Amino acid sequence: MTAAQSADPAMLPLSGVTVLSLEHAVAAPFATRQLADLGARVIKVERPGSGDFARQYDDSVNGESSYFVWLNRSKESMAIDVKSEAGHKILHELAEKADVIVQNLGPGAAARLGLSAEEIRARDPRKIVVSVTGWGSSGPWADRKAYDLLVQCETGLVSLTGTPDEVAKVGVSIADIAAGMYAFSGTLAALYRREQTGEGATIEVSLFEALAEWVGQPAHFTAGAGRQPGRFGAQHATIAPYGPFDAEDGHTVLIAIQNEPEWARFCDGVLQRPDVAEDPRFASSTLRVAHRDVVNAVIAEVFASLPTPELEARLTAARIAFAGVNTVDEFLEHPVLAARDRWRTVQTPGGPVRALLPPVELGAEPRMGPVPSLGEHTAAILEELGR
């Protein structure tokens, strides 16, 4: 998609949908930013003075938080004290006008503001109310705090990442991202159903249950095998060879062998050791996993004798999947992103930044609007309300 294909915002699929969000941190803002990408108007209610506490996570992007810049483009920021009498009334006026209301406040906070799903939908059954919680709104942990890393720990994910000697967390807020994705897709489904039936929806997504879905494969493996997959760093726990190896010049290349024909081509064309493919110890993926150290030693010896260009040429000729193990700096300059014209400029309170287009193409270029300063739209929204 190129800039020349950019369409009028009215052509975006969620044009005309208004979202009111009482949000902070990552999960709910990620869901609502994606709704904004598709044309929804997102009014973000923030605390006067401090705002969404993700604004203070860091100051790496022209003085702004990298989290906030990532998650809050194309939104309108309204700073009001929702606990004051006037702020409470304004909040409810905004809720009356919204199609979708999203919140990831602490347990019970939305109900104390009179914005529980039950109260909202009793007044207007067409409303779509989305709650993002930590552990679910019921159950023994309903009132317990939940942060991303805590959820990574409780779902067993941390026990699956790292090395045999040490566990490690995932390097991004994966529980928050998972919950935000399900909140986004659930909202889309609810909007579609409302168009068909006129009925709104009550949606709840918990970080714990979202990430529980994402660890489904190791959960099935553990239940079936009676043991959980081991920790092998950047190697695959249940497929071999599938991991990183160093070329002669020190560049790290990750290879992925998925089936037996690939294994045979790899041994013949890349290693130039057809005898390795014939070794009965390596006759299946399960056997190669059992003899992982021996397999890896053979591969490491050959790779260490080849400069990266020759190694990549052999891998390409043998039709073997491979990738360079990039730094984030290298990713930012990735040739695929440049060739596919995936970068756009987004304005922030501190100046312009590059931002990637959303990964789903729908024929019209998504909205890539500015990241708001705290309370930037308060006066304009109050004027809309006749105040």
RAGI-V652824 format. One record per pair of residues at least 4 apart in sequence whose C-alpha atoms are under 6 Angstrom apart, sorted by the first residue. I is the first residue (numbers start at 1). GAP is how many residues later the second one is. D is the distance in whole Angstrom. If there is no record, write none. Layout:
i:I gap:GAP d:D
i:I gap:GAP d:D
This chain:
i:6 gap:358 d:6
i:6 gap:359 d:5
i:7 gap:357 d:5
i:7 gap:358 d:6
i:10 gap:5 d:5
i:12 gap:26 d:6
i:12 gap:27 d:5
i:13 gap:25 d:6
i:14 gap:24 d:5
i:14 gap:25 d:5
i:14 gap:26 d:5
i:15 gap:24 d:5
i:15 gap:25 d:5
i:17 gap:23 d:5
i:18 gap:22 d:6
i:18 gap:23 d:5
i:18 gap:80 d:5
i:18 gap:81 d:5
i:19 gap:22 d:6
i:19 gap:23 d:5
i:19 gap:79 d:6
i:19 gap:81 d:5
i:19 gap:82 d:6
i:20 gap:22 d:6
i:20 gap:23 d:5
i:20 gap:78 d:6
i:20 gap:81 d:5
i:21 gap:23 d:5
i:21 gap:80 d:6
i:21 gap:81 d:5
i:21 gap:82 d:6
i:22 gap:23 d:5
i:22 gap:81 d:5
i:23 gap:5 d:6
i:23 gap:80 d:5
i:23 gap:81 d:5
i:24 gap:28 d:5
i:25 gap:29 d:5
i:26 gap:4 d:6
i:26 gap:150 d:6
i:27 gap:149 d:4
i:27 gap:150 d:6
i:27 gap:152 d:6
i:27 gap:153 d:4
i:28 gap:152 d:6
i:29 gap:4 d:6
i:29 gap:42 d:6
i:30 gap:41 d:5
i:30 gap:150 d:5
i:31 gap:149 d:5
i:31 gap:152 d:6
i:31 gap:153 d:5
i:33 gap:38 d:6
i:33 gap:39 d:6
i:35 gap:5 d:6
i:36 gap:4 d:5
i:37 gap:329 d:5
i:37 gap:330 d:5
i:38 gap:328 d:6
i:42 gap:33 d:5
i:43 gap:33 d:5
i:44 gap:32 d:6
i:44 gap:33 d:5
i:44 gap:34 d:6
i:45 gap:33 d:5
i:45 gap:34 d:6
i:46 gap:5 d:5
i:46 gap:6 d:6
i:46 gap:32 d:6
i:46 gap:33 d:5
i:47 gap:4 d:4
i:47 gap:32 d:6
i:48 gap:31 d:5
i:48 gap:32 d:6
i:54 gap:14 d:6
i:55 gap:10 d:5
i:55 gap:13 d:6
i:57 gap:8 d:6
i:58 gap:7 d:5
i:59 gap:4 d:4
i:59 gap:5 d:5
i:59 gap:6 d:5
i:60 gap:5 d:6
i:61 gap:5 d:6
i:62 gap:288 d:5
i:68 gap:4 d:6
i:72 gap:299 d:6
i:73 gap:296 d:6
i:73 gap:297 d:5
i:73 gap:298 d:4
i:74 gap:295 d:4
i:74 gap:296 d:5
i:76 gap:301 d:6
i:77 gap:297 d:6
i:77 gap:298 d:5
i:77 gap:299 d:6
i:77 gap:300 d:5
i:78 gap:297 d:5
i:78 gap:299 d:6
i:78 gap:300 d:4
i:79 gap:296 d:4
i:80 gap:7 d:6
i:81 gap:6 d:5
i:82 gap:5 d:4
i:82 gap:6 d:5
i:83 gap:5 d:6
i:84 gap:4 d:6
i:99 gap:28 d:6
i:100 gap:28 d:5
i:100 gap:29 d:6
i:101 gap:28 d:5
i:102 gap:28 d:5
i:102 gap:29 d:6
i:103 gap:28 d:5
i:104 gap:27 d:6
i:104 gap:28 d:5
i:105 gap:4 d:6
i:107 gap:36 d:6
i:110 gap:5 d:5
i:110 gap:6 d:5
i:111 gap:4 d:5
i:111 gap:5 d:4
i:115 gap:5 d:6
i:117 gap:4 d:6
i:117 gap:12 d:6
i:118 gap:4 d:6
i:121 gap:4 d:4
i:121 gap:6 d:6
i:125 gap:75 d:6
i:126 gap:73 d:5
i:126 gap:74 d:4
i:127 gap:73 d:5
i:128 gap:72 d:5
i:128 gap:73 d:5
i:128 gap:74 d:6
i:129 gap:73 d:5
i:130 gap:73 d:5
i:130 gap:74 d:6
i:131 gap:73 d:5
i:132 gap:72 d:6
i:132 gap:73 d:5
i:132 gap:74 d:6
i:133 gap:73 d:5
i:134 gap:12 d:5
i:134 gap:72 d:5
i:134 gap:73 d:5
i:135 gap:6 d:6
i:135 gap:7 d:6
i:135 gap:71 d:5
i:135 gap:73 d:5
i:136 gap:6 d:6
i:136 gap:70 d:5
i:137 gap:5 d:5
i:138 gap:4 d:5
i:148 gap:25 d:6
i:148 gap:27 d:5
i:148 gap:28 d:6
i:151 gap:57 d:6
i:152 gap:5 d:5
i:152 gap:6 d:6
i:153 gap:5 d:5
i:155 gap:57 d:6
i:158 gap:10 d:6
i:158 gap:11 d:5
i:159 gap:8 d:6
i:160 gap:71 d:6
i:161 gap:6 d:6
i:161 gap:7 d:5
i:161 gap:70 d:6
i:162 gap:4 d:6
i:162 gap:5 d:4
i:162 gap:6 d:5
i:162 gap:69 d:6
i:162 gap:71 d:5
i:163 gap:68 d:5
i:163 gap:69 d:5
i:163 gap:70 d:5
i:164 gap:67 d:5
i:174 gap:4 d:6
i:175 gap:32 d:5
i:175 gap:36 d:5
i:178 gap:32 d:6
i:179 gap:28 d:5
i:179 gap:31 d:5
i:182 gap:4 d:6
i:193 gap:4 d:6
i:194 gap:4 d:4
i:194 gap:5 d:5
i:194 gap:6 d:6
i:208 gap:4 d:6
i:218 gap:4 d:6
i:220 gap:4 d:6
i:221 gap:4 d:6
i:222 gap:4 d:5
i:222 gap:5 d:5
i:222 gap:6 d:4
i:229 gap:8 d:6
i:230 gap:7 d:6
i:234 gap:9 d:6
i:235 gap:7 d:6
i:235 gap:8 d:4
i:236 gap:6 d:5
i:239 gap:46 d:6
i:240 gap:45 d:6
i:240 gap:48 d:6
i:240 gap:49 d:5
i:241 gap:16 d:6
i:242 gap:13 d:6
i:242 gap:14 d:4
i:242 gap:15 d:6
i:243 gap:11 d:5
i:243 gap:12 d:6
i:244 gap:9 d:5
i:244 gap:10 d:4
i:245 gap:7 d:6
i:245 gap:8 d:5
i:246 gap:4 d:5
i:246 gap:5 d:6
i:246 gap:6 d:4
i:247 gap:4 d:5
i:247 gap:56 d:5
i:247 gap:57 d:5
i:247 gap:59 d:6
i:247 gap:60 d:6
i:247 gap:61 d:6
i:248 gap:56 d:4
i:248 gap:57 d:5
i:248 gap:58 d:5
i:248 gap:59 d:5
i:249 gap:58 d:6
i:252 gap:73 d:6
i:253 gap:70 d:6
i:253 gap:71 d:5
i:253 gap:72 d:6
i:254 gap:68 d:5
i:254 gap:69 d:5
i:255 gap:66 d:6
i:255 gap:67 d:4
i:256 gap:65 d:5
i:262 gap:4 d:6
i:264 gap:13 d:6
i:265 gap:4 d:6
i:265 gap:53 d:6
i:266 gap:4 d:5
i:267 gap:4 d:5
i:267 gap:5 d:6
i:267 gap:6 d:5
i:267 gap:7 d:5
i:267 gap:10 d:6
i:268 gap:4 d:5
i:268 gap:5 d:5
i:268 gap:6 d:5
i:269 gap:49 d:6
i:270 gap:44 d:5
i:270 gap:45 d:6
i:282 gap:5 d:5
i:282 gap:6 d:5
i:288 gap:4 d:6
i:292 gap:4 d:6
i:296 gap:4 d:6
i:300 gap:4 d:6
i:306 gap:5 d:6
i:308 gap:4 d:6
i:315 gap:5 d:5
i:326 gap:4 d:6
i:335 gap:4 d:6
i:337 gap:5 d:5
i:342 gap:14 d:6
i:342 gap:15 d:6
i:343 gap:12 d:6
i:343 gap:13 d:5
i:344 gap:10 d:6
i:344 gap:11 d:5
i:345 gap:8 d:6
i:345 gap:9 d:5
i:346 gap:6 d:6
i:346 gap:7 d:5
i:346 gap:24 d:6
i:347 gap:4 d:6
i:347 gap:5 d:4
i:347 gap:23 d:5
i:348 gap:4 d:6
i:348 gap:22 d:6
i:348 gap:23 d:5
i:349 gap:24 d:6
i:382 gap:5 d:5
i:383 gap:4 d:5
